[in-house]
Amino acid sequence: MKFNAFILIPTFLGLTLVQAQQKNTGILPNENLITENIAFIPKELAVQVKKYSEARGASLAEIHPVKNDIIITTRFGSTAQLHRVVQPLGARTQITFFDEPVSGVSYEPTKGEYLIYSKDVGGNEFGQLYQLDLKTLQSTLLTDGGRSQNGGITWRADGKGFYFSSTKRNGGDRDIYYMDPKNPSAAKMVLQVKGGGWGILDLSKDNSQLLIGEYISANESHIWSLDIASGKLSEVTDRASKGVIQSGAKFGNSTNEIWFLTDKDNEFERLAILDVKTKKVNYLTSKINWNVENFSFSEDKKQLVFITNEAGRNKMYLMNTKDQSYSEVKNIPTGLIGGAEFTKDNQSLFFTQSTAQTASDVYRLSLKNGKIEQWTASELGEMQASDMALPKFIEWKSFDGLGISGFYYPAASKFTGKRPVLIQIHGGPEAQSQASFLGASNFYTNEMGVAMIFPNVRGSAGFGKTYLAKDNGMLREDSVKDIGALLDWIAQQPELDKDRIMIMGGSYGGYMTLATAFHYADKIRCSVDIVGISNFNTFLKNTEEYRRDLRRVEYGDERIPEMAAFFDKMAPLNNTDKIKKPLFIIQGTNDPRVPVTEALQMRDKLKAQGNTVWYLEAKDEGHGFKKKANVDYQRLAVIRFMQEYLLK
């Protein structure tokens, strides 16, 4: 694609858009896509984007309990499936072949002859458990196959059965069950609870106790212990402690020693040990003023690995559990780290890692000599390092003086003049934009000359619990003002064009996109809302029951008249008269989190007012697109939207 300095007329392999239309060489949506008002997409555009859209990543899913083989998830067809890898950079042998992505993988723990995994249908998130025979590659359904969520598999060490959580009783409460996979119909409930935020954290070595987590909100969670024989549930942490995170608990060398993560008496989550008998807590990572995101024990409990999130980048540390001394693993490139797990022989650990120039891959760290081996090498398509934008950490002040930060990916240096800007807002709201690999979005920076900014407005995770709570309830629109301050920051940057700004976001980021569209209509060119909330009152009414109360804690309870009135006042749906610029709405039909009704009501009201609105809905997707054909079409449609309304 060729562009002049002002990107006035897009051309496709020498053809103007009009010529391409005349030749009828367009990309058509597949049978699962519903489209309205989307402009003609030339096939030549798809050819150009293909260089950037074929990258794939690999993530660690499970380690074999006897061998040091691994199971990874990666995509070779339409969706992410399971593959076996038996040696460094060895061949990836695919073992599942479904139209739907597979997740939640767990080996039978004694011989590893079969796997348990989770799979839903069409993105509806009603994950069912299946047993995969590794000799025949045949799968057997273990759970009810209905509108229930099932997961959180925790095995007995002897492999006789596993515990899992399920909403099958009433669709809203996440109870705890036990199943012998040889007799799945005899699965029995071991704990009945109220609420959708319960989950299994660990099982004691003697199979007598389960550690159970109770998630209240991004700002509060608690730990309980279940005596399996009696069914008695006891507090491990103080349930009366409000606004405190206490999570990720695991048994130490005895049931009287519990290791967990908490932000109690601290801004950030620290690794800590609780003595169950004395209730004394020993904090282990107080010198690190960032969140410890997760940790894992070696099989013999002599070592521990933990991952921190330090200003949007991850670091890995190894700890000696006897004296609690720890040190950073230094020879890992700067980037993101996840899924670190020890091998059963205590000699090494596997982890997933990515950088701004590499997709995620799996690596093995030898604990004996510190050597790191790469086990997978994911292809980046035709992209080269020179095609990729690198993130820069940026900061600005919001309306109240609060410091806000984010990551800025500049347009390629070959483009001259002030560059248009795409602001990409994360969801959650307790998610966090990190210094990650742009993947196919490098097309925006390298081929379209569009700079990208990923802000972490108030309410984002990773900056302490005070920052995390600054958008709760009636403070919701303060986070929108953080975007307003970013628009002012852009106007002060000599290389950025304040008159060509597009907002795009998904889920809660979709709400932020819609809110920015009416609050700052005079400062933006256009917006792309992906599975976004258009009215918190209707959202809370229609979201799935298992998550409704969890969202009320974050957003506010619409059953309270004052809160409902606030939601009505701030709802983008009720402020469409202020939306003046083109809007693109993207939605999955089966979305259980932000139902399709949120998109439809926004689309219909804007259309009735005569606004420019594009619409894309996928009948086989849920909360965001996962199937490659749908993802590819969505990307092409967004690029055409940008060409029409951001770049011209």
Secondary structure, 3 states (H helix, E strand, C coil): CECCCCCCCCEECCEEHHHHHHCCCECCCCCCEEEECCCCCEHHHHHHHHHHHCCCCEEEEEECCCCCCEEEEEECCCCEEEEEECCCCCCCEECCCCCCCEEEEEECCCCCCEEEEEECCCCCCCCEEEEEECCCCCEEECCCCCCCCEEEEEECCCCCCEEEEECCCCCCCCEEEEECCCCHHHCEEEECCCCCCEEEEEECCCCCEEEEEEEEECCEEEEEEEECCCCEEEECCCCCCCCCCEEEEEECCCCCEEEEEECCCCCCCEEEEEECCCCCEEECCCCCCCEEEEEEECCCCCEEEEEEEECCEEEEEEEECCCCEEEECCCCCCEEEEEEEECCCCCEEEEEEEECCEEEEEEEEECCCCCEEECCCCCCCCCCHHHCCCCEEEEEECCCCCEEEEEEECCCCCCCCCEEEEEEECCCCCCCCCCCCCHHHHHHHHCCCCEEEEEECCCCCCCCHHHHCCCCHHHHHHHHHHHHHHHHHHHCCCCEEEEEEEEEEECHHHHHHHHHHHHCCCCCCEEEEECCCCCHHHHHHHCCHHHHHHHHHHHCCCCCHHHHHHHHHHCHHHHHHHCCCCEEEEEECCCCCCCHHHHHHHHHHHHHCCCCEEEEEECCCCCCCCCHHHHHHHHHHHHHHHHHHHHC
